[in-house]
Amino acid sequence: MPLPLCRILYVEDEPDIRVVAQMALEAVGGFIVVACASGADALSAAPQAKADLLLLDVMMPGMDGLGTLRALREIPATAHTPAIFMTAKVQAAEVVVYKAMGALEVIPKPFDPMTLSAQIRRIWAAQP
């Protein structure tokens, strides 16, 4: 059984989506969320974030979610932190790539803010 999930490092470039997801995760899920607007922001925040989970958008300008995860794996604080991708790109072949990169799961967009926390808790509880 994994440790309790408390802190999430969340990376989403779209401000409206970022605000809605952060509010839902904090208000409904009771999580502490460190929200970042880009992969670069996530790399600066990661060492201090003490995240239990990385929640990453895939399609972002500059460094996309896959590049962000690769870069976060180079930082000792997030080298082994479990990751979940959130994306509209959920074709089977794409999901295989995300999981090959080490993602626990892929949450399709658009997501339901009211069930997002429960969805993340289910994924968290199912990890080996």
N, C-alpha and C positions, 0 to 999 in steps of 0.2 A: 504493500500500500504506500503510495507516495506521501510525502509530507503535506501538511495543509497548504492550500493555495491562498496566499494573501496579497502578494504584490505582482502587478502586471506591468511590463514595459510594452506600451501600445504604440505602434507606428502607423500613421494614416495621414496621407497628404491632403485629403479633402476635408476642409474645416468643419463643414456641417456634419459629415459622417463621424469625424473624430469627436465632436462635442456630444452627439447623441450616444455614441458607444461608451464614451467615458462616463457620462451621466448614468447610463443604464448599469454599467459595471459597478459604479460606486453606490448608487442609490438602491438598486435591486439586488446586486450581488454582494455588496459590502466590501468590495475589493479596494485596495489602494492602487490607483492607476497613475503611472508616469506616462503622460501622453506626449508624443513627439510628432512633428510635422514632416519629418524626412528621415532618411537613413542616416544622414550626417548628424542630425539632432540625436538620434538614437545612440550613435557611437559615442557622442559626448556625454549623454545621460547614463549610459549603461554602467560604468564603474561605480557610480553612487546610487543607482536605482535599487540595488539589492533585489532584483526581480526574481520571482519564482517561475514566471512564465513570460515568454516573448509572444506577443500577438502582433502579426505583421501583415500589412496590406501588401499585395504582390505588385500591382501596377502603380508605380510612383515615378515622377520625373527624376532624372539624375540616377541615383542608386535605387534600383527596384528592390522588392522584398527579398528576392533570392540573393542579390548582392549584399543587401543589408545583413541577412542571416550569415552569409559567408564571413563578412567583416566582424560581426558580433562573436563568431566562433574563435576569432583571433584574440579577443579580449578575455583575460583570465576570469573576470567576474561573470561572463556569459558563455564561456566555452562549452558548458554542459547544460545550460538552461533549456528546458523543454520549449518547443516553439509550435505555434499554430498559425497557419496562414488564413487570412480572410480575403476572398477574391470572387469576382464574377467569372473568372476563368477556371471553370471546374470540369472541363472535359476529362475523360478518364486518363488520357495520356499526360495531361497537365498535372493531375493529382498524383500520378506515379512519380513525376519529377519532384514535386514538393515533398513527397514522403521519402524519396531517395535522398533528399537533402537533410532528412532527419525530422521533418515536421510530424507531430503526433497525429494531426488531422487537418482538414481544410474545411472552413466554415464558408458556405456560399453567401455571396452578396446578391441582392439585398438581404440583410439579416433582420430578425425581429428583436428590437431592443428589449422587449419584456422577457424573452426566453434566452437571450444571449448568455447571461450568467449561468443559467442551468445547463445550457449546451456546453459551455466551457468546463463546468464542474464535472459533467459526465465524461468528457474527453480526459480530463485530469485523473479522474478515479479509475479509468480503464487502462492507464499506462502500467507497464509491467513493474 
